Amino acid sequence: MAVNGNFMLKVVDAKLPDIQKALQQAGISVRSIIEVFKEEGKVVETAEKPEEVK
């Protein structure tokens, strides 16, 4: 029995067809891809630490 899953990913300098092709090459069946947000400009990566739970 196939299980449908929904995932969201963030990419840098990738186009939708490239993402779909990479997933299919990895053996992942892609039903649909929807672009929800596109930001132009400088990309800054930050490492966030989760807050400690006391």
Buried (B, 14 or more C-beta within 10 A) or exposed (E): EEEEEEEEEEEEEEEEEEBBEEBEEEEEEEEEEEEEEEEEEEEEEEEEEEEEEE
